[in-house]
Amino acid sequence: MLTKEDIVKNWLPRYTGAPLQEFGEYILVTNFSNYVTKFASQFNSKVFGLDRAMQMTTNADGLSIINYGIGSANAAMVMDLLTAVRPKGVLFLGKCGGLRHSTDIGHFILPIAAIRGEGTSNDYLPPEVPALPSFKLHKFVSDKVVEAGMEYRTGVIYTTNRRVWEHDQAFKEKLRLLRPIAIDMETATIFAVGHANEIPRGALLLVSDVPMTPEGVKTEESDKKVTSQYVDLHLEIGIKAMTEIGAKGEKIKHFTF
């Protein structure tokens, strides 16, 4: 266990319960266990890791989905662990809080960038390096959103380590000054760590709440409503995009200096 390669090849199976050969070339990552359950039910695929920190399954087309948990630390870890299998593309299916009047519950967002407010990504890249998706991956995903008859928003996401901030007026004023379109806990980390690890990456986010107003803060009841109305479509678009990108999408290259 002297090198990063030694560690991740041991730890990816350790955290997921799945042998390395079970992982596909394209991968969906999420922080919701029901996405994995729905995926497995649709494709009748075996779920690994029910007794582990992460759950994963792979369908017959070679597309995998992993639930890595919640927060930027776990997002960084899964993007590190995936270097064990060197995926050709990773798409994050996450939820976010809409911060603009033009962004409402049920909207999809394809972030053009993310503000690195979480701090985790500073262990991978200097703070001056922007957290960006792979453009060609996002270009392909955007086509699939439109094919599904849905609109999407673009803009900058603010990623934070704080889960409970909705009461903090000073923090909310900071968000107003920075003008992001939405807030979450993982997108910047996935973009930055994916860049550091030379993994093509993207994010398709579902607006699940509008937390700048007290009545817009997510509750158990409102989250169940979002799940029932929008999660199936969110997952469907992700599956279609990452299944077809290898055959129909432009080749994604990671350029190094």
Secondary structure as a PSIPRED ss2 file (coil, helix, strand):
# PSIPRED VFORMAT (PSIPRED V4.0)

   1 M C   1.000  0.000  0.000
   2 L C   1.000  0.000  0.000
   3 T C   1.000  0.000  0.000
   4 K H   0.000  1.000  0.000
   5 E H   0.000  1.000  0.000
   6 D H   0.000  1.000  0.000
   7 I H   0.000  1.000  0.000
   8 V H   0.000  1.000  0.000
   9 K H   0.000  1.000  0.000
  10 N H   0.000  1.000  0.000
  11 W H   0.000  1.000  0.000
  12 L H   0.000  1.000  0.000
  13 P H   0.000  1.000  0.000
  14 R H   0.000  1.000  0.000
  15 Y H   0.000  1.000  0.000
  16 T H   0.000  1.000  0.000
  17 G C   1.000  0.000  0.000
  18 A C   1.000  0.000  0.000
  19 P C   1.000  0.000  0.000
  20 L H   0.000  1.000  0.000
  21 Q H   0.000  1.000  0.000
  22 E H   0.000  1.000  0.000
  23 F C   1.000  0.000  0.000
  24 G C   1.000  0.000  0.000
  25 E C   1.000  0.000  0.000
  26 Y E   0.000  0.000  1.000
  27 I E   0.000  0.000  1.000
  28 L E   0.000  0.000  1.000
  29 V E   0.000  0.000  1.000
  30 T E   0.000  0.000  1.000
  31 N C   1.000  0.000  0.000
  32 F C   1.000  0.000  0.000
  33 S H   0.000  1.000  0.000
  34 N H   0.000  1.000  0.000
  35 Y H   0.000  1.000  0.000
  36 V H   0.000  1.000  0.000
  37 T H   0.000  1.000  0.000
  38 K H   0.000  1.000  0.000
  39 F H   0.000  1.000  0.000
  40 A H   0.000  1.000  0.000
  41 S H   0.000  1.000  0.000
  42 Q H   0.000  1.000  0.000
  43 F H   0.000  1.000  0.000
  44 N C   1.000  0.000  0.000
  45 S C   1.000  0.000  0.000
  46 K C   1.000  0.000  0.000
  47 V C   1.000  0.000  0.000
  48 F E   0.000  0.000  1.000
  49 G C   1.000  0.000  0.000
  50 L C   1.000  0.000  0.000
  51 D C   1.000  0.000  0.000
  52 R C   1.000  0.000  0.000
  53 A C   1.000  0.000  0.000
  54 M C   1.000  0.000  0.000
  55 Q E   0.000  0.000  1.000
  56 M E   0.000  0.000  1.000
  57 T E   0.000  0.000  1.000
  58 T E   0.000  0.000  1.000
  59 N C   1.000  0.000  0.000
  60 A C   1.000  0.000  0.000
  61 D C   1.000  0.000  0.000
  62 G C   1.000  0.000  0.000
  63 L E   0.000  0.000  1.000
  64 S E   0.000  0.000  1.000
  65 I E   0.000  0.000  1.000
  66 I E   0.000  0.000  1.000
  67 N E   0.000  0.000  1.000
  68 Y C   1.000  0.000  0.000
  69 G C   1.000  0.000  0.000
  70 I C   1.000  0.000  0.000
  71 G C   1.000  0.000  0.000
  72 S H   0.000  1.000  0.000
  73 A H   0.000  1.000  0.000
  74 N H   0.000  1.000  0.000
  75 A H   0.000  1.000  0.000
  76 A H   0.000  1.000  0.000
  77 M H   0.000  1.000  0.000
  78 V H   0.000  1.000  0.000
  79 M H   0.000  1.000  0.000
  80 D H   0.000  1.000  0.000
  81 L H   0.000  1.000  0.000
  82 L H   0.000  1.000  0.000
  83 T H   0.000  1.000  0.000
  84 A H   0.000  1.000  0.000
  85 V C   1.000  0.000  0.000
  86 R C   1.000  0.000  0.000
  87 P C   1.000  0.000  0.000
  88 K C   1.000  0.000  0.000
  89 G E   0.000  0.000  1.000
  90 V E   0.000  0.000  1.000
  91 L E   0.000  0.000  1.000
  92 F E   0.000  0.000  1.000
  93 L E   0.000  0.000  1.000
  94 G E   0.000  0.000  1.000
  95 K E   0.000  0.000  1.000
  96 C E   0.000  0.000  1.000
  97 G E   0.000  0.000  1.000
  98 G E   0.000  0.000  1.000
  99 L C   1.000  0.000  0.000
 100 R C   1.000  0.000  0.000
 101 H C   1.000  0.000  0.000
 102 S C   1.000  0.000  0.000
 103 T C   1.000  0.000  0.000
 104 D C   1.000  0.000  0.000
 105 I C   1.000  0.000  0.000
 106 G C   1.000  0.000  0.000
 107 H C   1.000  0.000  0.000
 108 F E   0.000  0.000  1.000
 109 I E   0.000  0.000  1.000
 110 L E   0.000  0.000  1.000
 111 P E   0.000  0.000  1.000
 112 I E   0.000  0.000  1.000
 113 A E   0.000  0.000  1.000
 114 A E   0.000  0.000  1.000
 115 I E   0.000  0.000  1.000
 116 R E   0.000  0.000  1.000
 117 G E   0.000  0.000  1.000
 118 E C   1.000  0.000  0.000
 119 G C   1.000  0.000  0.000
 120 T H   0.000  1.000  0.000
 121 S H   0.000  1.000  0.000
 122 N H   0.000  1.000  0.000
 123 D H   0.000  1.000  0.000
 124 Y C   1.000  0.000  0.000
 125 L C   1.000  0.000  0.000
 126 P C   1.000  0.000  0.000
 127 P C   1.000  0.000  0.000
 128 E C   1.000  0.000  0.000
 129 V C   1.000  0.000  0.000
 130 P C   1.000  0.000  0.000
 131 A E   0.000  0.000  1.000
 132 L C   1.000  0.000  0.000
 133 P C   1.000  0.000  0.000
 134 S C   1.000  0.000  0.000
 135 F H   0.000  1.000  0.000
 136 K H   0.000  1.000  0.000
 137 L H   0.000  1.000  0.000
 138 H H   0.000  1.000  0.000
 139 K H   0.000  1.000  0.000
 140 F H   0.000  1.000  0.000
 141 V H   0.000  1.000  0.000
 142 S H   0.000  1.000  0.000
 143 D H   0.000  1.000  0.000
 144 K H   0.000  1.000  0.000
 145 V H   0.000  1.000  0.000
 146 V H   0.000  1.000  0.000
 147 E H   0.000  1.000  0.000
 148 A C   1.000  0.000  0.000
 149 G C   1.000  0.000  0.000
 150 M C   1.000  0.000  0.000
 151 E C   1.000  0.000  0.000
 152 Y E   0.000  0.000  1.000
 153 R E   0.000  0.000  1.000
 154 T E   0.000  0.000  1.000
 155 G E   0.000  0.000  1.000
 156 V E   0.000  0.000  1.000
 157 I E   0.000  0.000  1.000
 158 Y E   0.000  0.000  1.000
 159 T E   0.000  0.000  1.000
 160 T E   0.000  0.000  1.000
 161 N C   1.000  0.000  0.000
 162 R C   1.000  0.000  0.000
 163 R C   1.000  0.000  0.000
 164 V C   1.000  0.000  0.000
 165 W C   1.000  0.000  0.000
 166 E C   1.000  0.000  0.000
 167 H C   1.000  0.000  0.000
 168 D C   1.000  0.000  0.000
 169 Q H   0.000  1.000  0.000
 170 A H   0.000  1.000  0.000
 171 F H   0.000  1.000  0.000
 172 K H   0.000  1.000  0.000
 173 E H   0.000  1.000  0.000
 174 K H   0.000  1.000  0.000
 175 L H   0.000  1.000  0.000
 176 R H   0.000  1.000  0.000
 177 L H   0.000  1.000  0.000
 178 L H   0.000  1.000  0.000
 179 R C   1.000  0.000  0.000
 180 P C   1.000  0.000  0.000
 181 I C   1.000  0.000  0.000
 182 A E   0.000  0.000  1.000
 183 I E   0.000  0.000  1.000
 184 D E   0.000  0.000  1.000
 185 M C   1.000  0.000  0.000
 186 E C   1.000  0.000  0.000
 187 T H   0.000  1.000  0.000
 188 A H   0.000  1.000  0.000
 189 T H   0.000  1.000  0.000
 190 I H   0.000  1.000  0.000
 191 F H   0.000  1.000  0.000
 192 A H   0.000  1.000  0.000
 193 V H   0.000  1.000  0.000
 194 G H   0.000  1.000  0.000
 195 H H   0.000  1.000  0.000
 196 A H   0.000  1.000  0.000
 197 N C   1.000  0.000  0.000
 198 E C   1.000  0.000  0.000
 199 I C   1.000  0.000  0.000
 200 P C   1.000  0.000  0.000
 201 R E   0.000  0.000  1.000
 202 G E   0.000  0.000  1.000
 203 A E   0.000  0.000  1.000
 204 L E   0.000  0.000  1.000
 205 L E   0.000  0.000  1.000
 206 L E   0.000  0.000  1.000
 207 V E   0.000  0.000  1.000
 208 S E   0.000  0.000  1.000
 209 D E   0.000  0.000  1.000
 210 V C   1.000  0.000  0.000
 211 P C   1.000  0.000  0.000
 212 M C   1.000  0.000  0.000
 213 T C   1.000  0.000  0.000
 214 P H   0.000  1.000  0.000
 215 E H   0.000  1.000  0.000
 216 G H   0.000  1.000  0.000
 217 V C   1.000  0.000  0.000
 218 K C   1.000  0.000  0.000
 219 T C   1.000  0.000  0.000
 220 E H   0.000  1.000  0.000
 221 E H   0.000  1.000  0.000
 222 S H   0.000  1.000  0.000
 223 D H   0.000  1.000  0.000
 224 K H   0.000  1.000  0.000
 225 K H   0.000  1.000  0.000
 226 V H   0.000  1.000  0.000
 227 T H   0.000  1.000  0.000
 228 S H   0.000  1.000  0.000
 229 Q H   0.000  1.000  0.000
 230 Y H   0.000  1.000  0.000
 231 V H   0.000  1.000  0.000
 232 D H   0.000  1.000  0.000
 233 L H   0.000  1.000  0.000
 234 H H   0.000  1.000  0.000
 235 L H   0.000  1.000  0.000
 236 E H   0.000  1.000  0.000
 237 I H   0.000  1.000  0.000
 238 G H   0.000  1.000  0.000
 239 I H   0.000  1.000  0.000
 240 K H   0.000  1.000  0.000
 241 A H   0.000  1.000  0.000
 242 M H   0.000  1.000  0.000
 243 T H   0.000  1.000  0.000
 244 E H   0.000  1.000  0.000
 245 I H   0.000  1.000  0.000
 246 G H   0.000  1.000  0.000
 247 A H   0.000  1.000  0.000
 248 K H   0.000  1.000  0.000
 249 G C   1.000  0.000  0.000
 250 E C   1.000  0.000  0.000
 251 K C   1.000  0.000  0.000
 252 I C   1.000  0.000  0.000
 253 K C   1.000  0.000  0.000
 254 H C   1.000  0.000  0.000
 255 F C   1.000  0.000  0.000
 256 T C   1.000  0.000  0.000
 257 F C   1.000  0.000  0.000
